[in-house]
């Protein structure tokens, strides 16, 4: 019974975080994600939930403009992936992470570094595997002057953000007490 309660509790707390994120209150979303992540440690399927909640966390950080924080997390994740045996699964994680990093560098007005990651994606996965990466690769090579709005529009058009109003489940959301930092 306790296992089921903890399971539902972290799901509900993370869901409330997603609701805050959709409202644009990323600071509160991050507080909820952090607590949900803590609750998954040592739990059955904890790694799966951890990965999902980290993706939610990275999205909120990116939307807050904390690009260096996102890059830090991505670099640590890549270090972890480099300790794993190569597989299609690991390769996909790498290319997805490089794509996220490319977006961060574009947000930071550093298209040259973004292009390095997009080139790595092309070498690892080939052209046509990640539509957004291909689009960015073409835009940067053509020396387009990309605005933050154009980048965000591309992300939204391609469902880059997993946290959105269409997949919220408010019926399971659980608010954290304000006493939890």
ChimeraX attribute file (.defattr): number of C-alpha atoms within 10 A of each C-alpha:
attribute: neighborCount
match mode: 1-to-1
recipient: residues
	/A:1	6
	/A:2	7
	/A:3	10
	/A:4	8
	/A:5	10
	/A:6	15
	/A:7	19
	/A:8	15
	/A:9	18
	/A:10	23
	/A:11	22
	/A:12	22
	/A:13	25
	/A:14	31
	/A:15	27
	/A:16	25
	/A:17	33
	/A:18	32
	/A:19	23
	/A:20	18
	/A:21	23
	/A:22	17
	/A:23	12
	/A:24	14
	/A:25	15
	/A:26	22
	/A:27	14
	/A:28	19
	/A:29	25
	/A:30	24
	/A:31	18
	/A:32	27
	/A:33	27
	/A:34	19
	/A:35	18
	/A:36	24
	/A:37	22
	/A:38	12
	/A:39	19
	/A:40	21
	/A:41	13
	/A:42	9
	/A:43	12
	/A:44	11
	/A:45	11
	/A:46	16
	/A:47	14
	/A:48	11
	/A:49	21
	/A:50	19
	/A:51	12
	/A:52	16
	/A:53	26
	/A:54	17
	/A:55	16
	/A:56	22
	/A:57	26
	/A:58	22
	/A:59	22
	/A:60	28
	/A:61	19
	/A:62	20
	/A:63	15
	/A:64	13
	/A:65	14
	/A:66	16
	/A:67	19
	/A:68	15
	/A:69	14
	/A:70	19
	/A:71	21
	/A:72	12
	/A:73	15
	/A:74	19
	/A:75	15
	/A:76	11
	/A:77	14
	/A:78	18
	/A:79	11
	/A:80	10
	/A:81	15
	/A:82	12
	/A:83	8
	/A:84	10
	/A:85	9
	/A:86	10
	/A:87	9
	/A:88	9
	/A:89	9
	/A:90	15
	/A:91	16
	/A:92	16
	/A:93	15
	/A:94	21
	/A:95	23
	/A:96	16
	/A:97	20
	/A:98	24
	/A:99	22
	/A:100	22
	/A:101	24
	/A:102	27
	/A:103	28
	/A:104	23
	/A:105	20
	/A:106	21
	/A:107	21
	/A:108	16
	/A:109	15
	/A:110	13
	/A:111	24
	/A:112	14
	/A:113	16
	/A:114	25
	/A:115	23
	/A:116	13
	/A:117	23
	/A:118	28
	/A:119	19
	/A:120	15
	/A:121	26
	/A:122	17
	/A:123	11
	/A:124	14
	/A:125	16
	/A:126	12
	/A:127	14
	/A:128	11
	/A:129	14
	/A:130	17
	/A:131	12
	/A:132	20
	/A:133	26
	/A:134	17
	/A:135	14
	/A:136	23
	/A:137	23
	/A:138	14
	/A:139	15
	/A:140	17
	/A:141	12
	/A:142	9
	/A:143	10
	/A:144	11
	/A:145	10
	/A:146	15
	/A:147	12
	/A:148	13
	/A:149	10
	/A:150	11
	/A:151	16
	/A:152	16
	/A:153	13
	/A:154	16
	/A:155	14
	/A:156	13
	/A:157	11
	/A:158	11
	/A:159	12
	/A:160	14
	/A:161	16
	/A:162	14
	/A:163	20
	/A:164	14
	/A:165	12
	/A:166	8
	/A:167	11
	/A:168	15
	/A:169	13
	/A:170	12
	/A:171	9
	/A:172	14
	/A:173	20
	/A:174	18
	/A:175	12
	/A:176	17
	/A:177	7
	/A:178	7
	/A:179	5
	/A:180	8
	/A:181	10
